Each structure stands twice: as structure tokens, then as C-alpha cells.
């Protein structure tokens, strides 16, 4: 069964901390995505990557960075966490850019 | 700006009943439309995907329809079960000449099926 695994289901961090959210997929997909999901706003794209070491900004990249050193792993970094980054973070991967996504289970991050 | 609007925002139905969820979009040029089911606290799972030439697609008790002319889609759930309680998200992809398809998510319809 294909999988996208996010390292943490729940995370609580303090304002100003550096936060790493990890995502691993076992499907050999080229494309990986990071979204955040907030009530009433739907999913919003933060960053995506279409190849190792390649990254593209999504709709709301401010305050975030990403790293893709290996094909199977895509990390989201909050350089200095703020309370407005409290959200559900979803990682996804796809075989092709016009293909359906496989999502991870999500990480609910709370910044206090 | 491309938009995807879903209605109703939330819905409560009795177990065994049918229901229909709506999705209207303004995305252009259109590439494909997907319906996802998202259980509480989990990631979305794909139910159906439809391209411009398809006007209906079924996945078990789920049937999606697409009218590309009016830019409307619906998801019909037949003989609902308690396990259908979830959020249903409509996702529309825009065809991009550069290869990347911009994807717009609806805000979802929260369905609750009660005994």
C-alpha cells in the first residue's frame, strides 16, 4: 500500500522556535507538496518540489522554507515559528504534476 | 482569480439516505476535477477524477458528475453509512502551458451521517 508518512501527528512549539516537519513517500514520486489547511480557507500551497534539490514557491511561502535532498523526503521548515502558523500541515506527493495526489495524515502544529 | 465554491458548507443526514454535494468553479483553462474525502484529523483521500470529456464517474456508492459548460460538479452519495461522515473537498486543476497545473481547493462540505 502506497504511503506518504508525516513524522508527527501533533506538535506544540514556542514562538520563535525553528520547526522541522518531515514527510517521506515510498512511491518513487517526482513531485511533493506542502499545504496548510485552515478552517474556511481550504488547502493552500506553501511550496512544492518537482525533483531532488528543486523547489518552487506556492501561494503562501512567507515564513517557510523547504528542503529536498533525497527524492523520497521533503521537509518543511519554519525558521521562526509564530502563532499565525498554528495550522494543520499536509504533505502530498504525485507521480506527475497533473496526476492525483496522495496525502499524508497531516501534522497539527500549535505555536504558543 | 480562480475559485472553487462548495455547497452546502455542512450537512446532516440519516443513515441510509442519499445526498448530493455541489461544486462550482471558475478555473480556466480547465484540466481536471477531483473529489477527495477527508476524515477528521486525517489527510484527504481521492475518490474520483474527471477530465473535460468525462461527465460522470463512479466509485462504489460515490458518483461524481461534471458539466464543463456550466462549470459545475456534484458528488452523489447513495445509501449513506456512518463511515461517510467526513469532509468532501472539490479540487480543480488548471492547465498550464509550462506543464505545472495550478490546483485550487474548495473549502469542503462537512457531512455528518447519523443513525
Interface residues (C-beta under 8 A of the other chain):
Chain A: X4 X9 X40 X41 X42 X43 X44 X45 X50 X56 X90 X92 X97 X98 X100 X101 X102 X103 X104 X105 X106 X108
Chain B: X4 X31 X32 X34 X36 X41 X42 X43 X44 X45 X46 X49 X89 X93 X99 X100 X101 X103 X105 X106 X107 X108
